[in-house]
Amino acid sequence: VAFRALKRLIADPQRTEEVFVVIRGLAGNAIDRGLKRFRRLPLGRRVLARREVLLDTLLDQNALASHSSDTLAAAYLQFIREGNLTADGLVEASQQENAAGQDVYESDDHKLYGERLRDQHDLWHTLVGYDRDELGEVCLLAFTYAQTRNRGIGVMAFVGMLKLSEFYGREVFGAVWRAYRDGKRAAWLPGQDWSELLRHPIEEVRQRLNVQPPVRYTRLRSLTPAVA
């Protein structure tokens, strides 16, 4: 099922709902393993006990706009506005996948944790510095695979890297590998208190979480693609 969805996604990258089929179909025990780690954190126990939904925070643009211009909140708000995005942009795609009968969450806690991961996607874009171009998405997938060990995400990063090598040449392998290494070295982002971090200067948050500048991505993106 997952590889058929991957084939459809390769043929039409706009079919975002297929992303969730691939991720969940090849996830293995990634969500369960992540949830167990999350439960060991005071934040995780609080979120699960109070049923806190990160999406509620990210949808409140008035609250986000109340923070100073150097904060993660301001950078995130700029990111979604420039991309004409909404914080719940991935919800519809994931719900389409659920409607197809692929909802494999084992419990309400698994669902809360899995959806919290989903809703962090554009926050990670903002924090790590990968834009929404194809190269940026593939690099973020590699970074995310390092953080979550979800094989579906790793497969999509690998396939995306191969496709982009037709345009960027062999340099893309170094950029994606660096994204993976940066994901390994960074703090565990799924376990962060984003409601708190949004209020802090973005450079301070990057330093606190050991998020490195995406130097190879930035350099490669500035080059003319090898194939027009």
C-alpha positions in Angstrom: 0.0 0.0 0.0 2.8 2.4 1.0 4.8 1.8 -2.2 1.8 2.2 -4.4 1.1 5.5 -2.7 4.7 6.5 -3.2 4.4 5.7 -6.9 1.4 8.0 -7.1 3.1 10.7 -5.2 6.1 10.6 -7.5 3.8 10.9 -10.5 1.9 13.8 -8.9 3.8 15.6 -6.0 0.6 17.7 -5.4 -1.2 14.6 -3.9 -0.2 15.5 -0.4 -2.6 12.9 1.1 -0.3 10.1 -0.3 2.5 11.4 2.0 0.6 10.2 5.0 -0.1 6.8 3.5 3.6 6.4 2.9 4.6 7.7 6.3 2.2 5.5 8.2 2.5 2.5 6.0 6.3 2.3 6.6 6.4 3.9 10.0 6.9 0.6 11.9 7.0 1.4 15.6 8.2 5.0 15.2 5.1 6.6 16.6 4.9 4.2 19.6 8.7 4.6 20.2 8.3 8.4 20.1 5.3 8.4 22.3 7.1 6.4 25.0 10.0 8.9 24.9 7.5 11.8 25.0 5.8 10.3 28.1 9.1 10.3 30.0 9.2 14.1 29.7 7.4 16.4 32.2 6.1 18.3 29.1 4.8 15.1 27.5 3.0 14.0 30.6 1.4 17.4 30.9 0.3 17.5 27.2 -1.2 14.1 27.4 -2.9 14.7 30.7 -4.4 18.0 29.6 -5.0 17.0 26.0 -3.1 20.1 24.8 -3.3 20.6 21.1 -0.4 22.5 19.5 -2.5 23.4 16.5 -4.6 25.7 18.7 -1.5 27.7 19.5 -0.4 27.9 15.9 -3.8 29.0 14.6 -3.9 32.0 16.9 -2.3 34.5 14.6 -3.2 37.4 16.8 -1.2 35.9 19.7 1.7 35.1 17.4 1.8 38.6 16.1 1.9 40.0 19.6 5.5 38.8 20.0 8.5 40.9 19.0 10.0 40.7 15.5 13.0 38.7 16.4 11.0 35.8 17.9 10.3 32.3 16.6 6.6 33.3 16.6 7.3 36.2 14.2 9.5 34.1 11.9 6.9 31.4 11.8 4.1 33.9 11.1 6.2 35.4 8.3 6.9 31.9 6.9 3.2 30.9 6.6 2.1 34.2 5.4 4.7 34.4 2.6 3.8 30.9 1.6 0.0 31.6 1.8 -0.2 28.7 4.2 -2.3 28.0 7.3 -1.3 26.1 10.4 -3.9 23.5 9.7 -2.8 23.1 6.1 -1.8 19.4 6.5 -4.9 18.5 8.5 -7.1 18.1 5.4 -4.6 15.9 3.7 -4.2 13.7 6.7 -8.0 13.4 7.1 -8.3 12.4 3.5 -5.9 9.6 4.2 -7.9 8.6 7.3 -11.1 8.6 5.2 -9.4 6.0 3.0 -9.3 3.6 6.0 -5.6 4.1 6.8 -6.0 5.5 10.4 -3.6 3.2 12.3 -3.3 5.1 15.6 -3.4 2.6 18.4 -4.9 5.0 21.1 -5.9 8.6 21.7 -2.4 9.2 23.1 -0.8 7.9 19.9 -3.1 10.2 17.9 -2.4 13.3 20.0 1.3 12.7 19.7 1.2 11.9 15.9 -0.9 15.0 15.2 1.4 17.1 17.3 4.3 15.8 15.1 2.3 16.7 12.0 1.6 20.2 13.1 5.2 20.9 13.9 6.2 20.6 10.2 6.2 24.3 9.3 7.7 25.2 12.7 10.6 23.0 11.8 10.9 24.7 8.4 11.1 28.0 10.1 13.5 27.0 12.8 15.9 24.9 10.7 15.9 27.3 7.7 14.7 25.0 4.9 12.3 26.8 2.6 9.3 25.2 0.8 11.1 24.6 -2.5 11.6 20.9 -3.5 15.2 20.8 -2.2 14.1 22.4 1.1 11.3 19.8 1.5 13.6 16.9 0.8 16.3 18.2 3.2 13.6 18.7 5.9 12.5 15.1 5.3 16.1 13.9 5.9 16.3 16.1 9.1 12.9 14.7 10.2 14.0 11.1 9.6 17.0 11.6 11.9 14.7 13.0 14.6 11.8 10.4 14.3 13.4 7.3 12.7 10.2 6.9 10.7 11.2 4.7 7.7 8.4 6.2 5.5 10.0 9.7 5.9 13.4 8.2 5.2 12.1 6.6 2.0 10.6 9.8 0.8 13.8 11.7 1.5 15.8 9.1 -0.4 13.5 9.1 -3.5 13.3 12.9 -3.4 17.1 13.1 -3.3 17.4 10.8 -6.4 14.9 12.9 -8.3 16.6 16.2 -7.5 20.0 14.8 -8.5 18.7 15.1 -12.1 18.6 18.9 -11.6 21.3 19.6 -9.0 23.8 16.8 -9.8 25.7 14.9 -7.1 25.8 18.0 -4.8 22.3 17.2 -3.7 23.6 14.0 -1.9 25.8 16.1 0.3 23.1 18.6 1.1 20.6 15.9 2.1 23.3 14.0 4.1 24.1 17.2 5.9 20.4 17.7 6.7 20.3 14.2 8.2 23.4 14.8 10.3 22.1 18.1 11.5 18.9 16.3 12.6 20.9 13.8 14.5 22.9 16.5 16.3 20.0 18.7 17.2 17.9 18.4 20.4 14.9 16.2 20.1 12.4 18.6 18.6 9.2 16.5 19.1 9.7 16.9 22.9 10.0 20.7 22.9 7.6 23.1 24.5 6.8 25.1 21.4 4.2 27.3 23.1 7.0 28.6 25.3 9.7 28.6 22.6 7.6 30.7 20.2 8.1 33.7 22.6 11.9 33.6 22.4 14.3 35.1 19.8 14.7 32.6 17.1 18.5 32.6 17.2 18.3 31.9 20.9 16.0 29.0 20.3 18.4 27.6 17.6 21.3 27.8 19.9 19.4 26.2 22.7 18.3 23.3 20.5 21.7 23.0 18.7 20.1 23.7 15.3 22.9 24.4 12.8 22.6 26.7 9.8 21.7 24.8 6.6 24.8 25.8 4.8 24.9 23.1 2.1 21.3 23.6 1.3 21.7 27.4 1.1 24.8 27.1 -1.1 23.2 24.5 -3.4 20.0 26.4 -3.8 21.9 29.4 -5.0 23.4 27.4 -7.8 22.0 27.0 -11.3 20.5 23.5 -11.5 22.6 21.1 -13.5 19.6 20.3 -15.8 17.2 23.1 -16.7 
